[in-house]
Amino acid sequence: MTTLKSKLQEDLNAAIKERDELRSSTLRLTLAAITKEEVAGKEKRELSDDEVLKVITKEAKKRREAADAFAQGGRAESAEREKAEGEVLAEYLPKQLGDDELNDIVAQAVEEAKAAGAEGPRAMGAVMKIVNPKVAGLAEGGRVAAAVKKLLAG
């Protein structure tokens, strides 16, 4: 059974052979982030595929935020690079939910929370509790929270 981490390692080796600088540097940084996570606790340990996915998700989010920051700062070339690295990482992540799918899940959760008696500002937490496990890894927290706020306000 191939772990996600060993797949990243294999893909890195292939990228190095193919002289794919973007891919090899992105994967190298991601593997470094995984290793850092593995030695972060009291004992060194292997990360599970789920934990590796969390690291990749975090890395991809960093790239997106950096791309936005560079774009706002008028540094288009750097923004493109960050975006490209983010796309490399996206290949390892589950496909993200589209806006419609996300809104459907949130709408259901809002109904559930209301049925359970959650209203007003407290409803936000109740809805998030229902939504989060359903969309874990498939939509970014900020997107989820925005969708929940929008539906609760509407």
ABEGO torsion letter per residue (X at the ends): XBBAAAAAAAAAAAAAAAGBAAAAAAAAAAAAAAAAAAAABABBBBBBAAAAAAAAAAAAAAAAAAAAAAAAAGBAAAAAAAAAAAAAAAAABBBBBBAAAAAAAAAAAAAAAAAAGBBEAAAAAAAAAAAAAAABGABBAAAAAAAAAAAAAX
